[in-house]
């Protein structure tokens, strides 16, 4: 190789070495995604169905097929599926089906917290389930008067179940579901 070529290659290597040296790299401090949701404003939902409840005014309700609804939260990509079934001597089957739906998530769930719900004045009795972990649903409930009416509700997100990522939205929707259950009244 000619001396000029060797000198040229040496100069390029020295220049790359000098240019690649920077100040000491420091790790960036950890941060968290900030998700702010508006304060929930609730409105009474009335329909031809044999029950009423309060729901978040920012949510969009669709359906009303046989008194079953979807309550959507487009900004959070979440939906509450609300299903009504009349009780015709089949209360035990309805209770088993509602509990089975919740416990199908036990494989992915870290914990399932059961919170009994009793409202004797309105004759609303049920169970609210909080499912912790990477399960497909984070909150579910059922409510009944034991003789005529049975309602179930569950929330699903249109995202891969990663509880850490959806926790703020899951908490917001869980509070709305609890409000729905607490304000449920039979007609």
RODOTI-672192 format. One line per 8 residues: number of its first residue (from 1); their letters; for each residue x, y, z of N, C-alpha, C. Coordinates in nm, 2 decimals. Each point is the difference from the previous one (the first is absolute). Example, Ala and Ser with C-alpha at 12.3 -4.5 7.8 and 13.67 -1.06 7.14 Angstrom:
2
1 = AS = 1.32:-0.57:0.78:-0.09:0.12:0.00:0.09:0.12:0.00; -0.04:0.11:-0.07:0.09:0.11:0.00:-0.08:0.11:0.08
//
This chain:
187
1 = XXXXXXXX = 0.08:-0.12:0.00:-0.08:0.12:0.00:0.09:0.12:0.00; -0.05:0.10:-0.07:0.08:0.12:0.00:-0.01:0.08:0.13; 0.10:0.08:0.03:0.00:0.07:0.13:-0.11:0.10:0.01; -0.05:0.06:-0.11:-0.11:0.09:0.00:-0.13:-0.07:0.04; -0.02:-0.12:-0.04:-0.12:-0.07:0.03:0.00:-0.04:0.15; 0.12:-0.04:0.05:0.01:-0.04:0.14:-0.02:0.12:0.09; 0.06:0.12:-0.04:-0.02:0.12:0.07:-0.15:0.04:0.00; -0.06:-0.01:-0.11:-0.14:0.04:-0.02:-0.09:-0.09:0.09
9 = XXXXXXXX = 0.02:-0.13:0.00:-0.08:-0.09:0.09:0.03:0.03:0.15; 0.12:0.03:0.03:0.04:0.03:0.14:-0.07:0.13:0.05; 0.00:0.10:-0.09:-0.07:0.12:0.03:-0.15:-0.02:0.02; -0.06:-0.08:-0.08:-0.15:-0.03:0.01:-0.03:-0.07:0.13; 0.09:-0.10:0.04:-0.02:-0.07:0.12:0.01:0.09:0.12; 0.10:0.09:0.00:0.03:0.09:0.11:-0.12:0.10:0.01; -0.05:0.05:-0.12:-0.11:0.09:0.00:-0.13:-0.07:0.06; -0.03:-0.12:-0.04:-0.11:-0.07:0.05:0.01:-0.03:0.15
17 = XXXXXXXX = 0.12:-0.03:0.05:0.02:-0.02:0.14:-0.03:0.13:0.08; 0.06:0.11:-0.05:-0.02:0.13:0.07:-0.15:0.04:-0.01; -0.06:-0.01:-0.11:-0.14:0.04:-0.01:-0.10:-0.09:0.08; 0.04:-0.13:0.01:-0.09:-0.09:0.08:0.01:0.02:0.15; 0.10:0.07:0.05:0.01:0.02:0.14:-0.10:0.11:0.04; -0.08:-0.02:0.10:-0.09:0.09:0.05:0.01:0.01:0.15; -0.07:0.09:0.06:0.00:0.01:0.14:-0.05:-0.13:0.06; 0.02:-0.01:0.13:-0.05:-0.12:0.07:-0.15:-0.01:-0.02
25 = XXXXXXXX = -0.05:-0.12:-0.03:-0.14:-0.03:-0.02:-0.06:-0.03:0.14; -0.11:0.08:0.03:-0.07:-0.02:0.13:-0.13:-0.06:-0.03; -0.05:-0.10:0.08:-0.13:-0.05:-0.02:-0.11:0.11:0.03; -0.10:-0.01:-0.08:-0.11:0.09:0.02:-0.09:-0.04:0.12; -0.05:0.09:0.07:-0.09:-0.04:0.11:-0.12:-0.07:-0.05; -0.05:-0.09:0.08:-0.12:-0.07:-0.04:-0.12:0.09:0.01; -0.10:-0.02:-0.09:-0.12:0.08:0.00:-0.12:-0.09:-0.02; -0.12:0.06:0.02:-0.12:-0.08:-0.02:-0.09:0.08:-0.10
33 = XXXXXXXX = -0.07:-0.07:-0.08:-0.10:0.05:-0.09:-0.11:0.07:0.08; -0.03:0.12:-0.03:-0.10:0.07:0.08:-0.13:0.00:-0.08; -0.10:-0.06:0.06:-0.13:-0.01:-0.07:-0.10:0.07:0.09; -0.05:0.11:-0.05:-0.11:0.07:0.08:-0.13:-0.02:-0.07; -0.10:-0.04:0.08:-0.13:-0.02:-0.05:-0.09:0.10:0.07; -0.10:0.04:-0.07:-0.09:0.10:0.05:-0.08:-0.05:0.12; -0.03:0.08:0.09:-0.08:-0.04:0.12:-0.14:-0.05:-0.05; -0.04:-0.11:0.05:-0.12:-0.07:-0.05:-0.12:0.08:0.04
41 = XXXXXXXX = -0.09:0.02:-0.09:-0.13:0.06:0.02:-0.10:-0.11:-0.04; -0.09:-0.03:0.10:-0.09:-0.11:-0.02:-0.14:0.05:-0.04; -0.07:-0.07:-0.08:-0.14:0.03:-0.04:-0.08:-0.13:0.01; -0.13:0.02:0.03:-0.09:-0.12:0.01:-0.03:-0.06:-0.14; 0.01:-0.13:-0.01:-0.03:-0.06:-0.13:-0.14:-0.07:0.02; -0.09:0.04:-0.09:-0.13:-0.06:0.00:-0.03:-0.06:-0.14; -0.07:-0.11:0.00:-0.04:-0.07:-0.12:-0.13:-0.08:0.02; -0.03:-0.08:-0.09:-0.12:-0.09:0.01:0.03:-0.12:0.09
49 = XXXXXXXX = 0.13:-0.01:0.03:0.04:-0.12:0.08:-0.05:0.01:0.15; 0.00:-0.11:0.07:-0.06:0.00:0.13:0.10:0.05:0.11; 0.09:0.08:-0.04:0.10:0.05:0.10:0.05:0.14:-0.05; 0.06:0.08:0.09:0.06:0.12:-0.03:0.14:0.01:0.08; 0.08:0.09:-0.04:0.13:0.01:0.07:0.06:0.14:-0.05; 0.10:0.04:0.07:0.08:0.11:-0.03:0.13:-0.04:-0.08; 0.03:0.08:-0.10:0.12:-0.03:-0.08:0.08:0.13:-0.03; 0.12:-0.02:-0.03:0.09:0.11:-0.03:-0.06:0.07:-0.13
57 = XXXXXXXX = -0.01:0.14:0.01:-0.05:0.07:-0.11:0.09:0.00:-0.12; 0.13:-0.02:0.02:0.10:-0.01:-0.11:0.00:-0.13:-0.07; -0.07:-0.10:0.05:0.00:-0.13:-0.06:-0.12:-0.01:-0.10; 0.02:-0.09:-0.10:-0.10:-0.01:-0.10:-0.07:-0.14:0.01; -0.13:0.00:0.01:-0.08:-0.12:0.02:-0.06:-0.04:-0.13; 0.02:-0.13:-0.03:-0.06:-0.06:-0.13:-0.07:-0.13:0.04; -0.08:-0.04:-0.10:-0.06:-0.13:0.02:-0.14:0.00:0.04; -0.04:-0.03:0.11:-0.14:-0.01:0.05:-0.07:-0.12:-0.07
65 = XXXXXXXX = 0.08:-0.10:-0.04:-0.06:-0.12:-0.05:-0.03:-0.09:0.11; -0.13:-0.03:0.03:-0.05:-0.08:0.11:0.06:0.05:0.13; 0.01:0.14:0.01:0.04:0.06:0.12:0.15:-0.03:0.04; 0.08:-0.03:-0.11:0.14:-0.01:0.02:0.07:0.11:-0.07; 0.10:0.06:0.06:0.07:0.12:-0.06:0.15:-0.01:0.00; 0.06:0.09:-0.08:0.14:0.02:0.01:0.02:0.15:0.04; 0.08:0.02:0.09:0.03:0.14:0.05:0.15:0.02:-0.04; 0.02:0.08:-0.10:0.14:0.02:-0.06:0.07:0.12:0.06
73 = XXXXXXXX = 0.12:-0.01:0.01:0.09:0.11:0.04:0.11:0.01:-0.12; -0.04:0.08:-0.10:0.09:0.00:-0.12:0.14:0.05:0.03; 0.02:0.10:0.09:0.13:0.05:0.02:0.09:-0.10:0.07; -0.06:-0.09:0.08:0.07:-0.10:0.07:0.01:-0.14:-0.07; -0.08:-0.01:-0.11:-0.01:-0.13:-0.07:-0.05:-0.11:0.10; -0.11:0.04:0.07:-0.06:-0.09:0.10:-0.15:-0.01:-0.03; -0.05:-0.12:0.04:-0.15:-0.02:-0.01:-0.05:-0.08:0.11; -0.11:0.05:0.06:-0.07:-0.08:0.10:-0.11:-0.07:-0.07
81 = XXXXXXXX = -0.01:-0.13:0.02:-0.10:-0.09:-0.06:-0.10:-0.03:0.11; -0.12:0.05:-0.02:-0.11:-0.01:0.10:-0.11:-0.09:-0.06; -0.03:-0.11:0.08:-0.09:-0.10:-0.05:-0.12:-0.02:0.10; -0.12:0.00:-0.05:-0.11:-0.02:0.08:-0.07:-0.13:-0.03; -0.04:-0.08:0.10:-0.07:-0.12:-0.02:-0.11:-0.01:0.11; -0.12:-0.03:-0.05:-0.11:-0.02:0.10:0.02:-0.13:0.08; -0.04:0.00:0.12:0.01:-0.12:0.09:-0.13:-0.07:-0.01; 0.01:-0.12:-0.05:-0.12:-0.09:-0.01:0.03:-0.13:0.07
89 = XXXXXXXX = 0.02:0.00:0.13:0.03:-0.12:0.07:0.14:-0.05:-0.03; 0.08:0.08:-0.06:0.14:-0.04:-0.04:0.11:0.08:0.07; -0.03:0.05:0.12:0.10:0.09:0.07:0.13:-0.07:0.02; -0.01:-0.13:0.04:0.13:-0.07:0.03:0.09:-0.01:-0.13; -0.07:-0.03:-0.11:0.08:-0.01:-0.13:0.06:0.14:-0.03; -0.08:0.10:0.01:0.05:0.14:-0.03:0.12:0.03:0.09; -0.01:-0.03:0.13:0.11:0.03:0.09:0.12:-0.08:-0.03; -0.01:-0.13:-0.03:0.11:-0.08:-0.04:0.07:0.05:-0.13
97 = XXXXXXXX = -0.08:0.04:-0.10:0.05:0.05:-0.12:0.08:0.13:0.02; -0.05:0.09:0.08:0.07:0.13:0.03:0.13:-0.03:0.08; 0.00:-0.09:0.09:0.12:-0.03:0.08:0.10:-0.08:-0.09; -0.05:-0.08:-0.09:0.09:-0.07:-0.09:0.07:0.09:-0.09; -0.07:0.10:-0.05:0.06:0.10:-0.09:0.11:0.07:0.07; -0.01:0.04:0.12:0.10:0.06:0.08:0.12:-0.09:0.02; -0.02:-0.12:0.04:0.11:-0.09:0.04:0.06:-0.07:-0.12; -0.05:0.03:-0.12:0.08:-0.05:-0.12:0.13:0.08:-0.02
105 = XXXXXXXX = 0.01:0.12:0.07:0.11:0.09:-0.01:0.11:-0.04:0.10; -0.03:-0.10:0.08:0.09:-0.03:0.11:0.14:-0.04:-0.05; 0.01:-0.05:-0.12:0.13:-0.04:-0.06:0.10:0.12:-0.01; -0.05:0.11:-0.05:0.08:0.12:-0.02:-0.01:0.09:0.12; -0.09:-0.01:0.09:-0.02:0.10:0.11:0.10:-0.03:0.11; 0.04:0.11:0.06:0.09:-0.01:0.12:-0.09:-0.02:0.12; -0.12:0.06:0.00:-0.09:-0.01:0.11:-0.14:0.04:-0.04; -0.10:-0.06:0.06:-0.14:0.04:-0.03:-0.06:0.04:0.13
113 = XXXXXXXX = -0.03:0.13:0.02:-0.06:0.05:0.12:-0.15:0.01:-0.02; -0.07:-0.07:0.09:-0.15:0.00:0.00:-0.05:0.10:0.10; -0.09:0.08:-0.05:-0.07:0.10:0.09:-0.15:-0.01:0.00; -0.06:-0.06:0.10:-0.14:-0.02:0.00:-0.07:0.14:-0.01; -0.12:0.00:-0.07:-0.07:0.13:0.00:-0.14:-0.03:0.04; -0.05:0.08:0.10:-0.14:-0.02:0.05:-0.06:0.14:0.01; -0.12:0.01:-0.06:-0.08:0.12:0.01:-0.14:-0.04:0.02; -0.04:-0.03:0.13:-0.13:-0.06:0.03:-0.11:0.10:-0.03
121 = XXXXXXXX = 0.02:0.13:0.00:-0.11:0.09:-0.03:-0.04:-0.01:-0.14; 0.09:-0.02:-0.09:-0.03:-0.01:-0.15:-0.01:-0.15:-0.04; 0.02:-0.09:0.09:0.00:-0.15:-0.03:0.10:-0.03:-0.10; 0.12:0.05:0.01:0.11:-0.03:-0.09:0.11:-0.07:0.08; 0.03:-0.12:-0.04:0.10:-0.08:0.07:0.10:-0.05:-0.11; 0.13:-0.01:0.03:0.09:-0.05:-0.10:0.14:-0.01:0.06; 0.09:0.00:-0.10:0.14:-0.02:0.03:0.08:0.09:-0.10; 0.10:0.07:0.04:0.09:0.07:-0.08:0.14:-0.07:0.01
129 = XXXXXXXX = 0.06:-0.03:-0.12:0.13:-0.06:-0.01:0.10:0.09:-0.05; 0.11:0.01:0.07:0.12:0.08:-0.05:0.10:-0.11:-0.04; 0.04:0.00:-0.12:0.10:-0.10:-0.05:0.13:0.07:-0.02; 0.10:-0.04:0.08:0.13:0.06:-0.01:0.09:-0.09:-0.09; 0.09:0.07:-0.07:0.09:-0.08:-0.09:-0.03:0.02:-0.14; 0.06:-0.08:-0.09:-0.01:0.02:-0.14:-0.12:-0.08:-0.06; -0.11:0.00:0.07:-0.12:-0.07:-0.05:-0.07:0.09:-0.11; -0.09:-0.06:-0.08:-0.07:0.07:-0.10:-0.10:0.10:0.05
137 = XXXXXXXX = -0.05:-0.02:0.12:-0.09:0.09:0.06:0.05:0.04:0.14; -0.02:0.12:0.04:0.05:0.05:0.13:-0.11:0.01:0.11; -0.12:0.02:-0.05:-0.12:0.01:0.09:-0.12:-0.07:-0.06; -0.07:-0.06:0.09:-0.13:-0.06:-0.04:-0.10:0.01:0.12; -0.12:-0.02:-0.03:-0.10:0.00:0.11:-0.13:-0.08:-0.05; -0.08:-0.04:0.10:-0.13:-0.04:-0.03:-0.09:0.06:0.11; -0.13:0.02:-0.04:-0.10:0.05:0.09:-0.13:-0.06:-0.03; -0.08:-0.03:0.11:-0.13:-0.06:-0.02:-0.09:0.04:0.12
145 = XXXXXXXX = -0.13:-0.02:-0.02:-0.09:0.01:0.10:-0.05:-0.14:0.05; 0.06:-0.10:-0.06:-0.02:-0.15:0.03:-0.13:-0.05:-0.05; -0.09:0.08:-0.05:-0.13:-0.06:-0.04:-0.04:0.04:-0.15; 0.04:0.12:-0.05:-0.04:0.04:-0.13:0.12:0.04:-0.09; 0.10:0.07:0.05:0.10:0.06:-0.08:0.14:-0.04:0.03; 0.09:-0.01:-0.10:0.14:-0.03:0.01:0.08:0.08:-0.10; 0.10:0.07:0.05:0.08:0.08:-0.09:0.15:-0.03:0.03; 0.08:-0.02:-0.11:0.14:-0.01:0.01:0.07:0.11:-0.07
153 = XXXXXXXX = 0.12:0.03:0.04:0.08:0.10:-0.07:0.15:-0.04:0.01; 0.07:0.03:-0.11:0.14:-0.03:0.00:0.07:0.10:-0.09; 0.12:0.04:0.03:0.07:0.10:-0.08:0.11:-0.07:-0.08; 0.02:0.04:-0.12:0.11:-0.05:-0.09:0.07:0.12:-0.06; 0.13:-0.01:-0.02:0.08:0.10:-0.07:0.04:-0.05:-0.13; 0.01:0.08:-0.10:0.04:-0.04:-0.13:0.15:0.02:-0.01; 0.07:-0.07:0.08:0.15:0.00:0.01:0.04:-0.13:0.06; 0.13:-0.03:-0.02:0.06:-0.12:0.06:-0.01:0.01:0.15
161 = XXXXXXXX = -0.05:-0.10:0.08:-0.01:0.02:0.14:0.14:0.02:0.07; 0.03:0.12:0.03:0.12:0.03:0.07:-0.04:0.10:0.11; -0.03:-0.05:0.12:-0.06:0.07:0.11:0.07:0.13:0.03; 0.13:0.00:0.00:0.08:0.12:0.03:-0.03:0.11:-0.10; -0.02:-0.03:-0.12:-0.02:0.10:-0.10:-0.14:0.06:0.00; -0.10:-0.08:0.03:-0.14:0.04:-0.01:-0.06:0.03:0.14; 0.09:0.00:0.10:-0.05:0.02:0.14:-0.08:0.13:0.02; 0.05:0.11:-0.05:-0.08:0.13:0.03:-0.14:-0.01:-0.07
169 = XXXXXXXX = -0.01:-0.05:-0.12:-0.13:-0.01:-0.07:-0.08:-0.11:0.07; 0.06:-0.11:0.04:-0.08:-0.11:0.06:-0.05:0.05:0.14; 0.07:0.08:0.07:-0.05:0.06:0.12:-0.12:0.09:-0.02; 0.01:0.09:-0.10:-0.10:0.09:-0.04:-0.13:-0.07:-0.03; 0.01:-0.10:-0.09:-0.12:-0.08:-0.04:-0.05:-0.08:0.11; 0.08:-0.06:0.09:-0.04:-0.07:0.11:-0.09:0.08:0.09; 0.04:0.13:0.03:-0.08:0.09:0.08:-0.14:0.02:-0.07; 0.00:0.02:-0.13:-0.13:0.01:-0.07:-0.09:-0.12:0.02
177 = XXXXXXXX = 0.07:-0.12:-0.01:-0.08:-0.12:0.02:-0.06:-0.01:0.14; 0.08:0.04:0.10:-0.05:-0.01:0.13:-0.11:0.10:0.02; 0.01:0.12:-0.06:-0.11:0.09:0.00:-0.13:-0.05:-0.06; 0.02:-0.07:-0.11:-0.11:-0.06:-0.07:-0.07:-0.10:0.09; 0.07:-0.09:0.06:-0.05:-0.10:0.09:-0.07:0.07:0.12; 0.06:0.10:0.06:-0.05:0.07:0.12:-0.13:0.07:-0.03; -0.02:0.04:-0.13:-0.12:0.08:-0.03:-0.11:-0.08:-0.08; 0.03:-0.13:-0.01:-0.09:-0.09:-0.08:-0.13:-0.01:0.08
185 = XXX = -0.12:0.02:-0.07:-0.13:-0.01:0.06:-0.09:-0.08:-0.10; -0.08:-0.09:0.06:-0.10:-0.07:-0.08:-0.13:0.08:-0.01; -0.06:-0.01:-0.12:-0.13:0.07:-0.02:-0.11:-0.09:0.05
//
